Amino acid sequence: MPSTPDDVARLLGGLPTADPRWAAVWAALPRLSGHVRALQTTIEDGDRQPGPAVLDLLATYEALDRVGRPLRAVVQVLDAPPRAPYGPLEGLHVAVKDMIDVAGAVRGDGNPHAMGGPPAASDAPVVARLRAAAADVVATTSLLEYAAGAPHPDLPEALNPVRPDRTAGGSSGGSAALVGAGVVPAALGTDTGGSIRLPAHYCGVVGLKPSFGLVPVDGVTPLSPSLDHVGVLARDVATTARVLAVIADRAMPAEPATPRIGLLAGQLAHPALDPELARRTRKVIDRLRDAGATVVEVDDAVLLELGDLLVPILLPEAWAVHGDRVTREPGWYGPATLRLFQAAGRADPAAREEAVRRRDELLSAAAALLDDVDVLLGPTAPYVAPALTPPIDTPEGEVEGLFTGPFNVTGQPALSLPAGRTDDGLPFGVQLVGRTGEDAALLAAAAWIERALS
């Protein structure tokens, strides 16, 4: 093993040992030796070039171990990840929720039995697109079991990077924790009822659920195919737009533009919303008005009915995915997840068909909320990060996705944007919603609002 920083520099082809990041890397060298050897092999094979980018990668590996693992956010660190030599995401380190296929890594799904399975033979399309854009896919991240609302008891959920006595949320909690802790600038997550936006709100990062169908879900463990989305958690709106453009294979110009904002008045007045969050969200609105935005209230009653359709759609679809294993091997699942899937087995498939029919009837009314505005704004969640994620069949769990779930039903793009801290020092976000298929316009409005709040 190399014994001095100069030895490591020579091993990696001549890195600048004067770089201040060497201090952390050198102190962690016994833990990083495997990564050093893997990187050296890729350099010798001509797959990477020596230089500062290699040090960047070592620094991320050091942070994954020192920060990410104590937060219980890391499932697997990926050595010297293959990627294109050049591309729009060159130099960007990205983590991936551990229910998305990464070639050579086991897709663990937040379940200890699944973690013992075979590694994926190939990348999911979203991961392949990241690599083709020269991103470094550096780790897989922890999640609630099968993204179904509760952790397996043998796999405690990720901790909040701002307040480790609180949860990072779910189900994409590991991705949110790594971004919130500054370990990586971006991560992929999935969202069926709020599983990107809720942890983004809890951890103080940007979380985007794109338009339904914009980003491919092949190679991703399904929960409810009519509601599932793959999306992005990132340090800021600009990074979110860069990553979305790649995984959607579509340009996402997100130049800030002064928006006309539709305030979701019913959500803001909902009795489940914590009074402090209601007050702070109104202060956010005041700041946006002062910055030049036009804000009008919209009657959002249709969203309550749309939100009520989520569970009747989700349960039969989840049973179609998991029912066979629940019947044959119930011990495969943790108790809370098993309870949910057993309830799914009792759900009436005819109720799903009626819910889908009613959704289709209401889509035009939901779209009409944006007739005279550019973006809708409301709270992301009724409360800030709790100590633990409440199971979906508890009173707290039933309302956690109250504001996010309607937009899984409509398929509209929705984004949680960091908006400040509570009196207790916990992050909170506001949710921004755009027109289906107009994700770039949503990102442009979000970029302006982000700038106005900074």
SVG drawing of the C-alpha trace seen along z (x, -y; Angstrom):
<svg xmlns="http://www.w3.org/2000/svg" viewBox="-66 -44 72 64">
<polyline fill="none" stroke="black" stroke-width="0.4" points="0.0,0.0 1.3,-3.6 2.9,-5.2 3.0,-8.9 0.8,-11.4 3.5,-11.6 3.2,-7.8 -0.5,-8.1 0.0,-10.9 2.4,-8.8 0.0,-5.8 -2.8,-7.9 -0.7,-9.6 0.5,-12.8 -2.2,-14.4 -1.4,-17.8 -0.5,-17.0 -0.8,-20.7 -4.6,-20.5 -6.2,-21.1 -8.4,-18.1 -5.4,-15.8 -5.5,-16.2 -8.9,-14.4 -7.9,-11.9 -4.6,-11.1 -6.0,-10.7 -8.5,-8.2 -6.1,-6.4 -6.3,-3.0 -10.0,-3.0 -9.6,-4.3 -6.9,-1.9 -9.3,0.3 -10.7,-2.8 -7.1,-3.9 -6.3,-0.5 -9.5,-0.5 -8.9,-4.0 -5.3,-3.1 -6.5,-0.1 -8.9,-2.3 -6.1,-4.8 -3.8,-2.1 -6.5,-0.7 -7.0,-4.1 -10.6,-4.5 -9.7,-7.6 -7.2,-10.3 -5.1,-11.3 -5.7,-14.7 -7.9,-16.7 -11.1,-14.7 -9.6,-11.6 -8.9,-13.5 -12.5,-14.7 -13.7,-11.1 -11.4,-10.1 -12.8,-13.0 -16.3,-11.8 -15.4,-8.3 -14.0,-9.7 -17.2,-11.6 -19.4,-8.7 -17.6,-6.7 -17.1,-9.5 -20.5,-11.2 -22.8,-9.0 -22.5,-5.7 -23.2,-7.2 -26.3,-8.8 -27.3,-5.2 -27.7,-6.6 -25.2,-4.4 -25.9,-0.8 -22.9,-0.3 -20.0,-2.4 -19.2,-1.9 -15.5,-1.7 -14.1,-3.6 -17.5,-3.8 -17.4,-3.4 -18.6,-6.5 -18.0,-8.3 -14.9,-10.5 -16.7,-13.7 -20.3,-14.9 -22.7,-17.4 -22.4,-15.9 -18.6,-15.4 -17.4,-15.8 -20.8,-15.4 -21.0,-12.7 -24.5,-11.1 -25.9,-8.5 -28.8,-6.2 -31.6,-4.9 -31.2,-1.1 -34.3,-0.1 -32.8,-1.2 -30.6,1.2 -26.8,0.4 -24.8,3.0 -22.7,5.1 -24.7,4.0 -27.4,5.9 -30.8,4.1 -31.6,4.3 -35.0,2.5 -34.5,1.8 -35.0,5.5 -32.3,7.7 -33.4,10.8 -33.3,9.0 -29.8,7.6 -28.6,11.2 -29.7,11.6 -27.6,11.5 -26.1,8.3 -27.8,6.5 -26.6,7.5 -27.1,4.1 -27.9,0.5 -31.4,-0.8 -31.8,-3.3 -31.6,-6.3 -28.2,-5.1 -27.0,-4.3 -27.9,-7.9 -26.0,-9.3 -22.9,-7.4 -23.2,-8.4 -23.2,-12.0 -20.0,-11.4 -21.5,-11.4 -19.8,-9.3 -22.4,-7.0 -20.7,-6.6 -23.1,-4.9 -26.5,-3.3 -28.6,-4.7 -30.9,-3.4 -34.7,-3.5 -37.8,-2.4 -38.6,1.2 -39.8,1.5 -40.6,-2.2 -43.8,-1.2 -43.7,-3.6 -41.8,-1.9 -38.3,-0.6 -37.5,3.1 -36.7,3.5 -33.2,4.9 -32.4,1.8 -33.0,-1.4 -34.0,-4.4 -31.6,-7.1 -30.9,-10.0 -31.5,-13.6 -28.3,-15.4 -29.4,-18.6 -30.7,-16.9 -29.6,-13.3 -32.2,-12.8 -34.8,-13.0 -35.5,-11.0 -34.4,-11.8 -37.8,-10.7 -38.8,-8.3 -38.8,-6.5 -35.8,-8.2 -34.3,-9.1 -30.7,-7.9 -30.6,-10.0 -31.9,-13.1 -29.5,-12.6 -26.4,-12.4 -27.4,-15.5 -28.3,-17.4 -25.0,-16.5 -23.1,-17.8 -21.6,-14.4 -23.0,-14.4 -24.6,-17.2 -27.3,-15.0 -29.0,-11.7 -31.8,-9.7 -35.0,-8.8 -38.4,-7.5 -41.8,-9.0 -45.2,-7.2 -46.9,-9.5 -44.2,-12.0 -41.1,-9.8 -38.8,-12.4 -40.4,-15.6 -41.0,-14.6 -37.4,-13.8 -36.3,-16.8 -38.5,-18.9 -37.2,-17.2 -33.5,-17.5 -33.5,-21.0 -32.7,-20.0 -34.5,-20.3 -36.6,-17.3 -38.3,-17.0 -41.0,-14.5 -41.1,-15.0 -44.1,-14.6 -45.4,-11.1 -43.7,-9.1 -41.0,-11.7 -38.3,-9.6 -38.1,-5.8 -38.8,-3.5 -37.4,-0.3 -35.0,1.4 -36.7,-0.1 -38.7,2.0 -42.3,0.9 -44.7,0.2 -47.7,-1.2 -46.9,-1.6 -49.7,-4.2 -48.1,-6.4 -44.4,-5.6 -41.9,-8.3 -38.1,-8.4 -36.8,-11.9 -34.0,-14.0 -32.8,-15.3 -30.1,-17.9 -28.4,-20.8 -30.1,-23.5 -32.4,-24.0 -29.7,-24.3 -28.2,-20.9 -31.7,-19.4 -32.3,-20.7 -28.9,-19.4 -29.6,-15.9 -33.2,-15.9 -32.2,-16.9 -29.9,-13.8 -32.2,-11.2 -35.2,-12.5 -33.1,-12.8 -34.6,-16.2 -33.3,-19.8 -34.3,-21.5 -33.6,-25.2 -34.2,-26.7 -33.3,-30.3 -35.0,-32.1 -38.3,-33.8 -40.5,-36.0 -43.6,-33.8 -47.2,-34.4 -47.9,-32.2 -51.2,-30.4 -51.4,-30.0 -53.0,-26.7 -55.3,-28.3 -57.0,-25.2 -53.8,-23.4 -52.4,-26.4 -55.6,-26.5 -55.8,-22.7 -56.2,-21.8 -53.5,-19.1 -50.8,-21.7 -48.6,-22.7 -49.4,-26.3 -45.7,-27.4 -45.4,-26.0 -48.5,-27.8 -47.2,-31.0 -43.7,-30.6 -45.2,-29.6 -47.2,-32.9 -44.0,-34.8 -42.4,-33.1 -45.3,-34.3 -44.8,-37.9 -41.1,-37.7 -42.0,-36.6 -44.5,-39.4 -41.8,-41.9 -39.4,-40.4 -41.8,-41.1 -43.9,-38.0 -47.7,-38.2 -49.5,-35.9 -53.2,-35.0 -55.2,-32.5 -56.7,-29.5 -59.5,-27.3 -57.8,-23.9 -60.6,-21.8 -60.2,-19.4 -56.8,-18.4 -58.4,-16.9 -60.5,-14.6 -57.6,-13.6 -55.5,-12.8 -58.2,-10.5 -57.9,-8.5 -54.2,-7.6 -54.7,-4.7 -57.5,-3.0 -55.2,-3.1 -52.0,-2.1 -53.2,0.9 -54.4,3.2 -51.3,2.3 -49.0,3.0 -50.7,6.4 -50.1,7.2 -46.4,6.6 -46.0,8.2 -49.1,10.4 -47.5,13.7 -44.6,13.3 -46.8,12.1 -48.9,15.3 -46.0,17.7 -43.4,16.1 -44.8,13.5 -41.7,13.6 -39.8,12.0 -41.2,8.6 -40.9,6.5 -44.1,6.3 -45.2,2.8 -44.6,3.5 -46.4,6.9 -49.4,5.2 -49.7,2.7 -49.4,5.4 -51.9,7.7 -54.3,4.7 -53.5,4.4 -54.6,8.0 -58.0,7.1 -58.5,4.1 -61.3,4.2 -59.9,4.1 -63.2,2.6 -62.5,-0.4 -59.2,-1.0 -61.1,-1.1 -63.6,-3.5 -60.7,-5.7 -59.0,-5.7 -62.3,-6.7 -62.8,-9.5 -59.2,-10.7 -59.7,-11.0 -62.8,-13.1 -60.9,-15.4 -57.7,-16.0 -59.1,-18.9 -60.2,-20.7 -56.7,-20.1 -55.1,-21.5 -57.4,-24.5 -55.8,-25.6 -52.9,-26.8 -55.0,-28.6 -54.0,-32.1 -50.7,-31.3 -47.3,-29.8 -46.8,-27.7 -48.8,-26.6 -47.3,-27.0 -48.3,-25.3 -46.7,-23.4 -44.8,-20.3 -45.9,-18.4 -48.0,-19.0 -45.1,-18.9 -41.3,-18.9 -39.1,-15.9 -40.4,-13.6 -38.2,-11.3 -39.2,-8.3 -41.2,-7.9 -44.8,-7.2 -46.3,-4.0 -48.8,-4.8 -51.6,-3.2 -51.2,-5.5 -52.9,-8.9 -49.6,-10.7 -48.7,-8.5 -52.1,-9.0 -51.6,-12.8 -47.8,-12.8 -48.5,-12.8 -51.6,-14.9 -50.1,-17.7 -47.8,-15.6 -50.0,-12.6 -52.5,-14.5 -49.7,-15.2 -48.8,-11.6 -52.4,-11.0 -52.5,-13.8 -48.9,-13.1 -48.0,-16.8 -44.4,-17.8 -43.9,-18.9 -40.9,-20.1 -40.1,-20.7 -37.9,-23.8 -36.0,-24.7 -37.7,-27.7 -36.0,-28.1 -35.8,-26.7 -38.4,-26.5 -37.9,-27.9 -36.5,-24.5 -33.9,-24.7 -35.5,-22.1 -35.6,-22.6 -38.9,-23.0 -39.8,-23.4 -42.6,-24.7 -44.0,-22.7 -44.2,-24.1 -46.3,-22.4 -46.4,-22.9 -48.3,-21.8 -47.9,-18.2 -45.1,-18.0 -43.8,-21.5 -41.1,-20.5 -38.7,-23.1 -41.1,-25.9 -41.5,-24.6 -37.8,-24.6 -37.5,-28.1 -40.1,-29.3 -38.3,-27.4 -35.0,-29.0 -36.5,-32.4 -38.1,-31.6 -34.9,-30.0 -33.0,-33.2 -35.7,-35.4 -35.5,-33.4 -31.7,-33.3"/>
</svg>
